Amino acid sequence: MLNLNGITVRLGGRTILDGATATLPPGSRVGLIGRNGAGKSTMVRVIAGQLEPDGGSADMPRGARIGYIAQEAPHGEATPFETVLAADLERAALMHASETEQDADKLGDIYERLIAIDAYTAPARAAQILIGLGFDEAMQAQPLDSFSGGWKMRVALAALLFSQPDLLLLDEPSNHLDLEAVMWLEDFLKSYKATIVVVSHERDFLNNVVDHILHLQGGKITLYPGGYDAFERQRAERMAQLAAAKANQDAQRAKLIDYVARNSARASTAKQAQSRQKMLAKMQPIAEMANDPTLSFGFPNPEELRPPLITLDMASVGYADTPILRRLNLRIDPDDRIALLGRNGNGKTTLARLLAAQLSAMEGEMNATGKMKVGYFTQYQVEELDSDDTPLEHMTRIMRGSTPAAVRAQLGRFGFSGERATGKVGKMSGGEKARLALALITRDAPHLLILDEPTNHLDVDAREALVQALNDYSGAVILVSHDRHMVELTADRLVLVDEGTAKEFDGSLDDYIAFILKGEPNKPGESKADRKAGKKAAAEARDRDLALRKTVRDLEEDTARLTKERNAIDRAMFDPSGAEPRFAKLSMSDLNRRRAEVQAKLETTEAKWLEASEALEMAGAQAA
C-alpha cells in the first residue's frame, strides 16, 4: 500500500502540489495523469524519494523496494545484457559471493537463496525483456556507448523491469518506444504482480494497463477506479455536480454577505450578523474544474490539387552511398491518411524525409506535384526553438512579409493569442512548444502534413484536440506515432516499413498488433476482399466513434450551461437582491416561464447525453 499524506511542494515560489492526499491499494496499477505542468513528474520524484516535499509524506511498508528510472541514461562499455543482469542487486551480490565464499554452511545458504529468487533463469528473463524492447541478440552484445540516447533509455527501462521492485514508477515509459515495443510493454505490465504508478498520456495504454486513475489538478489528487475511459465518464459527472454545487454556494454566499451588510450596525441583529460572518469565513470555496480555452489546434486547409500528390516508382533512398529502403512503390493522394508502421530503426523517418524532399531518391523515381507544399514535424524542431524568443517573434520571422494580423491569426489557431504570444519560449511546457512547432510548419497551409511522433509532449486532452484537428484538416496526412488511439482515429491506410522496403499492410491496426504479439497478421481463411471490407468498416466505425465522442462532450457542456442558468433563475426568484443583471428586471411570472423553458431543455439534453453515452459504450463493447 502507498499512502500519499498531504504532500506539498513549492518550486520557484509556485505551489506545485498542495496537500495532495490519496491511498493506493496494494498491487494496484495506477495511471497518474494531469495536464502538462500539473506536477506529475514532481509527484513521482517525491514518491521515489528523490525530492523532499515541503509538507506531508509518501509512506510505503518498511523494506519495500521502489524502482524508478534516473534521468541520466546508462553508458559505458558494458552491454545491454550485462547492464540488465546487474540491475538485480541481490542476485549480483549472491552470484559474486558464491564464487568467493569458503564456508560450506554459508555457501549452502547462498545457493538456497539463489534458487529461491530464481537466479539461474535470470539470463533468459533479461534477454526476453530486451527482445521485447527491440534489442536483437547482436544488439544485446554491443557496448552501451554505441547506442543513441533513446536506445540507452530502453536499456534503463529493461533494467528497471528486470529488477522487479515492489513499487514500479514509470514516467512516460513509451516516449522512447515504437508501437511494437509499447504493445510488448502493455502485455508485460498487465501481468506485473506488484504496485505500479505510471505517468502516461496515451489513452489506449492506460485503458489496457491500469485499474485506477490518479488525477492531478490544481495541486490536488483524486483517485478514480477503472481505466481512462471510466475516469472520463466519472469526471464528467463530477464536473456537473461541482457546477451545481458552486452555483448553490455562490447564492448562499451572496445571501450571507447581504445579511451582514444590512444588519451589522443594528444592535438587535448584530449577533446574528456576526454569526453569519463566521459562517462566511469558514465557507470553503468550491473550485470550478478548469477548461483551458487555449488548448487548440487549427490546421489551415490548403487549396485543392489534382491527384496524385506524390508517386514513388521503384525508388531507393538512404544516406551517403548506402540505401536504407529499396523498391519503394507508393502513391499519395490529396485526401490520404497514412500511418507508417514498423520498429524504430527500420526506416520510417528515412521514408518521411524522402516524401518531405529532404532526401533524394538514389534509384528509381519520385514525382511530386510542383505546387505541393509540405509541412514536416519532428521532435528536433521542438528542441531547436529559440528559448529567448517569443512565439510572435518566431512566427514573424518565418512569415516574413506577412501582415501582423496574418501572423497573429496563425498563432491564434494554435492557442497563442494575447499574452501567450509574447511569453518566452524557454518558459513554455513541452506541449506548448510542440503546438508552436506545429503552428510554424503549417503557416502556409501545406497540402501534405508529415508528423513524426507529434504526441510525445502532449497530454491526453491535447492529443484528443490534435486528433480532431487532423480529422478536420482537408489535406493529406502521413503519421509516425506509437499512440495507438491517434493512429486508429486518424489513419485509413497502413504502410509497413520493414525488411528494407515499405509496403501496404493488408489489414487493420488490430491485425498488425496481433502480428506483433502472436505472429498472426490476418485471420485464418480471410480473403483479401474480406479484409478490405473489414478495413472500410473499421474506418467507418472510427468516424462514428469520433462523432459520438464529440456529441457527448457537447451535451456535457450544454448540461453544465443549462444547470448554471437554472440555478441563476432560482437565485433571482428567491433572492432578488443577488440576481444576475439579465434576470433582475424580470417579473416572477417571467422567471417561472423562463425556468420551465430551461428545465425542459435540460431534461431533453440529459436524455440525449444518456442516449449518446450508451451508444458510445455499446460501440466500445462491440469494438472490444
Buried (B, 14 or more C-beta within 10 A) or exposed (E): BBBBBEBBBBEEEEBBBBBBBBEBEEEBBBBBBBBBBBBBBBBBBBBBEEBEBBBBEBBBEEEBBBBBBEEEBBBEEBBBBBBBBBBBEEBBEBBEBBEEBEEEEEBEBBBEBBEEBEBEEBEEBBBBBBBBBBBEEEBBEBEBEEBEEBBBBBBBBBBBBBBBBBBBBBBBBBBBBBBBBBBBBBBBBEEBEBBBBBBBBBBBBBBBBBBBBBBBBBBBBBBBEBBBBBBBBBBBEBBBEBBBEBBBBBBBBBBBBBBBEEBBEEEEBEEBBEEBBEBEEEEEEBEEBEEEEEBBBBBBEBEEBEBBBBBBBEBBBBEEEEBBBBBBBBEBBBEBBBBBBBBBBBBBBBBBBBBBEBBEBBEBEBBBBEEBBBBBBBBEBBEEBEEEBBBBBBBBEBBEEBEEEEBBBBBBBBBBBEEBBEBEBEEBBBBBBBBBBBBBBBBBBBBBBBBBBBBBBBBBBBBBBBBBBBBEBBBBBBBBBBBBBBBBBBBBBBBBBBEBBBBEBBBBBEBBBBBBEEEEBBEEEEEEEEBEEBBEEBBEBBEEBBEBBBBBBBBBBBBBBBBBBBBBBBBBBEBBEBBEEEBEEBEEEEBEEBBEEBBEBBEEBBEBBEEBBEBBEEBEEEEE
